[in-house]
Amino acid sequence: MSRQSSVPEPLGETANLARFRHLTGAWRWLFGTFTLAGISIAVNQIFGLEFLAGIVILDNSYLYLLIGLFVSLVFLIFPAFSRSSRARVPWYDICLFALAVAISGYYALNGLRSIEEGWEFESPILPVVLAFALWALIMEAVRRAGGLAIFIIFGVLSFYPVFADADFIPAMLSGMAQDIVGTARYHVMSEESVLGIPMRVFGTLIIGFIIFGVTLQSTGGGRFFINLAFALVGGVRGGPAKVAIIASGLFGSLSGSVVTNVLTTGAMTIPAMKRAGYPPRYAAGIEACASTGGVLMPPVMGATAFVMASFLDIPYLTVAAAAAFPSLLYFYGLFVQIDAYAARNGIRGLAKSELPSTATTLKEGWFYLFAFFLLIFLLVYMKREAHAPFYATVALLALSQFGKLGPRDPWYYLLGAGIIGYMGLVLSSIYFSADYVIVVPVSAALAVLVLSQVPARIRITLGEVQGFVEANGRLLAELVAILAAVGLIIGGLMMTGMAGTFSGDLVRVAGGEVVLLLLMGAATSFILGIGMTVTAAYIFLAIVLAPALVDLGLDSIAVHLFILYWGMVSYITPPVALGAFAAASLAGDRPIRTGFEAMRLGSVIYFLPFFFVLNPALVLNGTAPAILVEGATALFGVTLIASGLQGHLVWVGSLGNAIPALGARGGLVAAGLLLAYPESTSNLIGLALLAPAVVLGRLARIVTSP
């Protein structure tokens, strides 16, 4: 990779575009208008700007508006069937689009009335009829956006209240049945179903981070992070594989999508790994594991972490802090395996002539790091979770233009002054809690951008603006459809009371044994992760499983992270393994073989949730000495596990494939597991196993040496 060679356009975006209908003419402008309207309403609500002549929008009306604006767009951009035309919008999709807008608009206009009259319990006939229609529209939207499997699962669970006490329902899964009218009314008009936690979190937190992620990718952030990773570690032993870890970890945390992460960063890292000597299946497995870990890495962690914070009723920052060390352990285990494989097989880094310059890369893309650290500063220090991504987005849009100029250009100083003024207003608005001044910096930034159109080299075309808006619209429409449908699961469980009784039944089935209940939860999370999105699987288990685990004395944050981790396992585990299969397509290898390779490389993810759920010190819950000791022990244990899996131990070298080597590798893995397990006796046994494993390793080297 030469300094002049550029990272290809994000393949994830190209691959995703094949799913969408190509809108032209008035439909394209309508799509952009609805997207901007949805974003504007969100900004108005989150910052309390009262754009509409001082009118305060109630929370339920606000969420209905978001559903109307974004669910309706699903019928414009997602064809009804895979063979449907992508060149025009058929009449039936126009009807569905209009229905979604009209019905959601009706509920938004009657938001106050529905609360005052208690429509979720008793309502006029028209709202009930419209409730059935909106229920059906949401299910059709999630079928198009999420696939047939999700549609079937969500559909069955949304109808669960109707047959909750049926004879064919096991006693453990039964609940208080409701009639179909009451079910429809509760789903659409209560605050526990369609308007429940998923949509509330989307409307207050997720939407801003989605916009920031799209802005980062649209302005070239993915390319910058990949170039920076190549510049930093591309030349060391096994460099291209280590680049995949860094680039996918950074980009995946912000994108929140495993498959998009694979297709975006993997387009560059997988060919580089193959060129360095990694087999195709190994290169694809590394990228799949790294992209999966990116979603587990703070500060953003995709949509699920925000939902988790809402479930636990704690600040998002607390969730991110608790998730930090487990995610680092996961990436550390992957890093050790990669380094061991490279050492064992003599894989070197890329030549210096193929790598970008670190100084040049930072000079050309420093503003990405600035926006990233601004986001972290606002999250961590100022604790402005809802506002942070909007400030960071505006800063990134302005700074990305600033980066196209040079110090000798007078526009450089004009734009720089505008940015400094903007940052001053941001900080003053935060310190003095005057959020309304967001109007001033946004207007100033837009004015500077308009003025900066004079130099041709930073001119923004109308097509680029449209592309940016449409990228946001596609992602937001897809996410709203899925989250609104996920709310149906919550509504079904809450309406029947099953959520409150199921956890107690699980404890009785497990006989009060924590480990057995954890194994049951891990299996269930994995199975649901295959058929559902990670967020949907997490929400379901957070309702029915997490209370049972917490009641047995486990740390609540660790329990919820346990569920999240096991929901992510399906991305690298056959038979589905979407992340591994996407990477296999880039590497030109058989998907199933890549899936099994990804399982071995990402094996730490199968053990890690058990470590931190049984040892809350790993999620930073404990005294400082305990956190340090347990953290160091876990690091040592993960090192031994990774070394045993790859057959190479630091200070011992490659263990080979002879009989003693197999014993040494097994001993290292066993010792690592026992050392990482939070119990002093097991730690001592692990240390006792380590000595013979090392002796066997040295013996294996003697046996296999020429």
N, C-alpha and C positions, 0 to 999 in steps of 0.2 A: 504494500500500500504506500504509494508515494505521497509526498506532501501535497502534490497538486491533485491527486485523485480524490474524488468526493464520494461521500457516502451516498448510496442510491436513495432515490425518493422512498419514503417509508412504504414498504411493501404491505404493511398492515392496512394502510388506508386504501391502497389499490385493490387488495383482496376484498376488503369490506365493501367497496363500491359495487362489486359484482352482485351483491345482495339487493341493492337498491334500484328503484325505478329512476330513470334519468328524466328529471323535470326540465321543461323548457317553457319559454314565454311567460304567460301570466301565472301559470302554476309555480314556476320557479320563484317569481316575485312574491306570490302569496306565501310560499314556504318560508322565505326569508323574513317576510313581515310578521308572520306568526311567531317565528323564533325570536325576533327582536322584541316583540310584544311580551312574550313569556319572560325573557331575561329582564326587561324593564320593570315588569310587575314584581319580579323577585327582588330586584334592587330596591324598588320602592318599599316593599314590605320589610325586608331585612334591615334597611337603614332608617325606616320610619320617615321617609321624605314627604309623604302625602302629596304626591304629584297631582292627584286628581282633585284640585281645588279644596284641599283639606279633608277630603273624604277618607275615613279610616276603613280599610277592608278587613272584615272579620277573617279569622284564620280559616274557617271552613269555606268561606267564599273564595279566599285566596287559593286554596288547594283545588277547589272545583275549577277555577280559572286555569290553573296549570294543567289539570287533566284535559280540559277542553282544548287548550292551545296545543298540547304536545301529543296526546293520544290521537287527536284528529289527524295529525301529520303522519302517523303510522300508516293510515289508509292511502296516503298520497305516495309515500316512498317505498313501502313494502308491498310488492305484488301479492295477490291472494294465493297464487300457486307458483311453483318454480318455473312452470312453462308459460306463465302469463306474460303479456307484452310489457317490456320495460320502456317502451317509446311513448306511450300515452296513458292517460288516466281513464280507466273505463267508467261507465255510468254508475255501476254499483259502488265503486269506491268513492265516487263523488257523493252519492247518497249517504254512505257511512260517515264520510268526513263531515257533511252538513249535520247529520244526526248527533255526532259526538260534540260538535260545537254548540248546537242548539240546546241539547239536554244539559250539558255542563253549565252553559250560560243561565239556564232556568234555575238550577240549584244555586248558582253563585248569586243571582239576583234575590233569591229567597233565603239566603243564608241566615239572616237574623230571625225571620219568621219560623224557619225550621227549628231553631233552637228554642224560641219562646213557646212554640206549640208542641214541642217534643215529637217531631215527625218520626224519629227512630222507633217510637212505640205506637203511635197512632197518627195517621195522616190522611189527607184527602186522597181521592182515587187517582188523580193525575200524577202526583209524585210517585205513587206505587207503580203505575204503568211505566213511567220513565225510569224507575229504579231497575225494573227488569231489562229495559232496553240498554241502559248504561252498563249493567252487569254483562250482558251479551257482547256489547261493544268492547269492553275491556278484555274479555276472554278471547275475542277474535283478534284484538290487537296483540295480545301476548302470544297467540299462536303464530302470527306473522313474525313478530320480533324475536321470540324465544324458541320456537320450534314446536313440533307436534307432541313430543314427550312432556314438555313443560305444560302445554295446554291440557293434556289429559290429567296430569297430577294435580294441577291447580283447579281444574274443573271438578274433579272428584272431591277434593277437600273443600271447595266452596259450597258444594251441595251436601256436605257431610251433616249439617244440622237437620236436614230433612229426614235422613234415615239413621240418626244417631242411636236410636233405641231399637233398631230393627233386630229381628231374631238372628240374622246372619252376622251381626257385629259381635266380636268377642267382648266379654264383660269388661275387660281391661281397656277397651277402646270405645266403650259406649258412653253416651252422655244424654243430656236432656234434649229431646227432639223439639224442633220448631216447625211450624207450617211454612209452606213455600213463600207466602206473602210476607210473613214476619221475617223470614231469612233475607229476602230481597230488600226489605225496608232497612234492616239492620246493616246489611252490607254497604248500602249506598248512603244512608242518611245518618249513621252513627259515627262516632269519632274513634271507633275501635277496628274498623275493617278497611275499606278503600281509603278512608281519610285517617288511617291509623299511623303507627310509628314509621313505617317505611316512607310514606308520602310526606309526613311532617318533617322527618329528617332531611328528605330531599329538598323540601321547600325552604328550609332554614340553613342547611349546611352543605349538602352534597352539590347543589347546583353551582355554587361558586367554585368549588374545586374542579368540577368537570370543565367549566369554562377556562380555568387556569391551565388545566392539562391540555386542552385543545389549543390554547394560545401558545403554550410551550412547543408543541409539536408543529404547529403551523408556521412558527417563526424560525424553525430549524433547531430546536432544542435537542431533539433526538440525535441529529447529526453531530452536534457539539459534544454531547456526553460520550458518544462512541469515539470521536476523535480524541477527546481528553483521556479516555481510558487507554486507547492505543498509545498515546504519547507517554503515559505514566508507566504502564506495565507491559506494553506490547513486545518489548525487547528482552524480557526476562524469561527464565525457563518456563515453557508452556504458556508463553505470553498471550497468544490469542484467546485461549480458554479463560485466562484470568481477566482479559478484557470483557468477555461475555458476562462474567460475574459482576464487574463494576458497572458496566453500561446498563445491563438489564436490571440490576438492583436500583440504580438511580432513576432510570426511566420508568420502570415498572411501578415504583412507589407512587409516581404521579399519574400514570395512565390508568392503573387499576384493572387492567385487562391482561390476562396471561397470554391469550392467543395473539392479540394485537402487539404485545411486547415481543413475542417470539418472531412474528413476521417483520417487525420494524427493526429491532437490533440484530436479529438472526440473519437478515439479508446481508449484513456486513461481516458478522463474527463467524458464522458457520463456514463460508468459503475460506476465511483466513485460517481457521483451525484445521481445515482439511489440507490447506497448502503447507501448514507447519508439520503435518504428519499424523494428525488425529484421524482415526477411521471415521467414516461418515456417521455411523450410528452413535459413536462416542461424542462427536461434535454436536449432533442434534440433541443428544441426551443432556449435555452440559447446558445448552441454550434453554431447553425446556425447564430444567431444574432452576436455573438462574432466573428465568422469567416468572416462574411460580413463586419463588422467594421474594421477587420484587413487590408482589401484592401484599406480602406479610411485613414489609419493611416500612417503618415510619419515615416521613411524617404524614403521608396521606393514606396509604393502605387501602385504596379503593373505597367503595361505598359502605362496606360491611362494618368497618371500624366506627363510623359515625352512628350507624344503627346500634352498635354495641354500647356506645357511650349513652345513647338514649335509653336503652334497656336498663343499664346499670344506674342511670341517673347520676352520672359523674361527668366531669369535663372530658372532652376528647383528648386533651393533653395527657390526662392520667392513663387513658388506654394506650396512647402512643408510647408513653414512657415505659409502661409495663411490657409492651410488645418489643421494645428495642433489643434487649439482651437475647431473648429467644431467636429473633430474626438474625442477629449477629452470629449466634451459635450455628444456625442452619447454614449461613453463607461460609462460616469458618470451616465447617465440616466439608462442604463442597470444595472450598479452596484447597484444603489438605489433600483431598482425593485427587484433584487435578494436578497438584504439584507432585504427589507421589507417582502418579501415572507418567507424568513427563520425565521424572527422574529415572524411573524404571525402564522407560523406552527411549531415553535419549532425545526427547523432543525439546528443541531450543526455541528461543523467541525469534521474532522477525528481525531482519537486518535493519540497521539504523536508517539506511537509505529508504526503506519502505514505510517508515514511521513519520507521523506529523511532528512538528516541533511543539514542545510544550509551551514555550513562550508565545509562539505565534497563535497557537490554539487559544490560549488564555486571552491574548490581546484581541482576537476576533470575536470571542464569545464570553467575555467577562460578565456581560450584563445578564446572562442566564444564571450565573452563580449569584449575582447580586439579587435578582428577583427571587431565587430560591432561598437565600438567607433572609431576605426581607419577609418572606412568607413564614419562615421559622421564627424570626424575631417577633412578628405579630402574634404567632400562635403561642410561643413559649413565654416570652417576656410580657407582652401586652395582654395576652389571653383574650384575643379578639378572634375567636374561631370562625364566626359567621362572616366577619368583615374582611379578614386577612386575604382570602384569595382574590377578592375584587380589587383591593389596593395593589396586590402583587401583579394582577393581570394588566391593569392600566400602566403600571410602571414598566412591565415587560414590553408592552406594545410600543411605548415611547422609546425605551432604551434600545429596542431592536432597530429602530430607525437611526438612533444616535450612533450605533455601531457601524453604519454604512458611510459615515463621514470621517474626515481627517482633521487634525488640529489646524491645518492651514485654511480650512473652509470656514467662512464667517457663519454659515448655518450651524456649524458645530457648536459655537458659543451660544447662539440663539436657542437651540434645542437644549443645550446643557443648562442654561438659565431657567428654561421652562421646567426641566426635570428637577432641579434643585428647589425651585419654588413649589413644585408638586409635593416633593418629599417633606418640605416644611409644613405644608398644609395637612398632609397625612398625619404627621406626628402631632401637630397642634390639635387636630380633630380628635385624635385618640386620647391625648392627655386631658383635654377639656370636655370629652364626651359630646362634642358637637358634630354628630354624624352627618348633619345636613350639609356640611361644607364639602361633602363628596361631590356635590354639583359643581363647585368651583374648580377643583383640580381636574375633574373630567372635562369640563368645558375648556379649561386652559390647555389640557393635553390635546384635545381635538383641534383647538385653534392652532397650536404649534404644528400639529401634523398637517393641517391644511396649508399653512405657510411653507412647510418643508417640502411641499410638492414641487416647488420651483426647480430645485436641482433634480435633473432627470434620474440620477443614480439612487435616489431614495423615494422616487415617486411610487405611490401605491395605486394600482389600477383598480377599476371597478370590479373586474373579474376576481382579483385577489380578495377583496372585501366580501364579495358574494361567496367565494369558496370558504372563507373563514366562518361566515355566518352559517352556511349550510353544514359544515362539519360539526358545529355546535348543535344545530337542529337535529341532525341524524342521531347523534349520541344521546341527546336529551329526550327525544321522542322514544327511542328504544328503552331507555332506562325508566321513564315514567310509566310506560306500558307494563314493564315487568314489576316495578315496585307497587303500582296500583293493584296488580293481580296478586302479588305477595300479601298485600293487606287482606285479601279475601281469605287466606289461610288463617291469619290471626283472628279475623272475624268469626270464622267457623269454629275455631277452638274456644274462643272466649264466650260465644253465644251458648254453647252446649255445656260449659263448665268442665269439659274434658281436660283442659289445660291444668286445672287445679288438682284433679284426681289421678291423672296418669303418672305424674312424678312419684306419688306415694306408692302406686302399684309397682313401679319399676324398682323402688327400694325393697319392697317385699319380695319380688321375684329374685333379686340379687342377694337376698338374705342379709342385707346390710353390709355386704362386702364391697369396699370401695373399688378395688382393682377389677372385680367382676363387672361392676356397673360401668367403670371406665371402658372396659373392653366392649361391652354392649353399646355404649355411646359411640365409640370409635367406629364400630362396624356400621351402625346406623348412619353416622355422619358420612361415611364413605359411600354408602349405597345412595343416600339422598343427594350427595354431591355429584353422582353420575347423572341423575335425572333432572336435577334442579340447577339453577344458578347458585353460586356460593352464598349470596345474600339470602335467597329463599331457604336454602337448607339450614343456614345458621339461624334464621328467625324461627323456623319450625322447632328446632332443637332447643333454642334459647327459652322457648315457652314450655316444652314438655319434658326436657331432660335436665337442663341446667338447674332448676330448683331442687331436683332430687340429689344432685351432686353437692350442691351448696348445703343442703340439709345434713349431709354426712360430714360436714365440717371442712370442706375444701374451700379455698380462696375463690371468691366470686369472679374476679377478673381472670384468674388462671383457668377457671372452668369455661368461661366464654371464649377465651383464646384457644383452649383445647378443642372446642367444637369448630372454631374457624379453621384451625390447622388441619383437622381431619376432613373438613369439607374441601380443602384445597388438594388433598392427596389424590383425588380422582384425576387431576390434570396430568399426572405423570404415571398413573397406574392403569395398565390394561384391565378390562377390555376397551375402555373409552379413551382415556389419556389424551384429551384434546390438545394439550400443550405439546406433548411428545409427538403426536401425529402431525401437527402443524410444522414442527421443526424437521421431521422426517421428510416432508415435502420439499423443504429447502435443501436438505442434505442429499436427496436422491437415494434414500435408504428405505427399507421396508418398515412400515409404521410399527408393527408389532414388535420387531426386534429393537427398534428405537425405544419403545415403551419399556421393555424389560431393562435396557441399559439405563434409562432414566430412573427406574426404580432403584437400581443399585447405587447410582450416583447420588440420588436424593434420599438414600436410606435413612439418614439422620431424621428426616421429617416424620418417620414412623415411630421413632423412639422419643423424640424431643417433647412432644406434648405430654407424655407420661412423666417426663422428668420435671417439667415446670408446674404441672398441676399437683404433683405430690410434694413439690419443694417450692413454695411460694417465694423463697428468696430469689429465685431466677426471674421472677416478675417484679423484683425490687420491693417485695413485701417482707420486711424483717429489719434487724439491726444491721448497721454498716459492717461489722466484723463478719456476721453470718452471710451477708450478701457477697462479700469478698471471698470468703472461704468456699462457699458453695459454688460461686461463679468460677473460681479457679479449678475446683474439682471437676465441674462440668466441662470446662475447656479441655482439661487433660483427658477426660473420658472420651470426648468427641474426637480428639486427636488419635487416640488408640483405635477407636472404631473405624475411622476413615483410613488409617494406615493399614489395619488388618484387611479391610475390604479390597484395597489396592495392592497389597503385598509389598509395601515399602515403608520402612520405619526410619525416622531420623536417627542418625548416629549408628544405625545398624546397616542400612542400605536395603537393596532389593532382596526379597526372601526367596524368590524363585518359585517353582511349581513341584518340587520334590515332596515326599511324604512329610518330612520334618517341617517344611515350609507351610503346608496346609495346617499342621498342628499349631504352628506359631501364629498363623493368621487367625485361626479360630480362638486361640488364647488371647490375642490382642483384642478382638471384638468382645469376647466375654469380659475381659478385664475392664474395657472401656465402659461397657454397660453397667457393670457393678460399681465402678467409680462414679459414674454420673447419677446412679440411683441414689436418692436422698436418704440414706440410712447408714449409720456408722459401721455396722457389722458387714454390710455388703461392700462398703468401701475398703475395709481391711482385707476381705476375701479377694477383691479386685487387685489390690497391691500384691497379695500373695501369688495370684495367677500371673502377674506381669513378669516376675523374674524368670520362671520357666519358659514363658513365651519368648522372651528376649534370647535366652540360651538356645532354644530351638531355632530361633531366627538365625543366630550366628552359625549354628551347626548346619543349617540348610545352605548357607552361603559357602561353607567349606565343602559340602557334598557336591554342590552344583558348580563350583569354581573349576576352571580347566586345569 
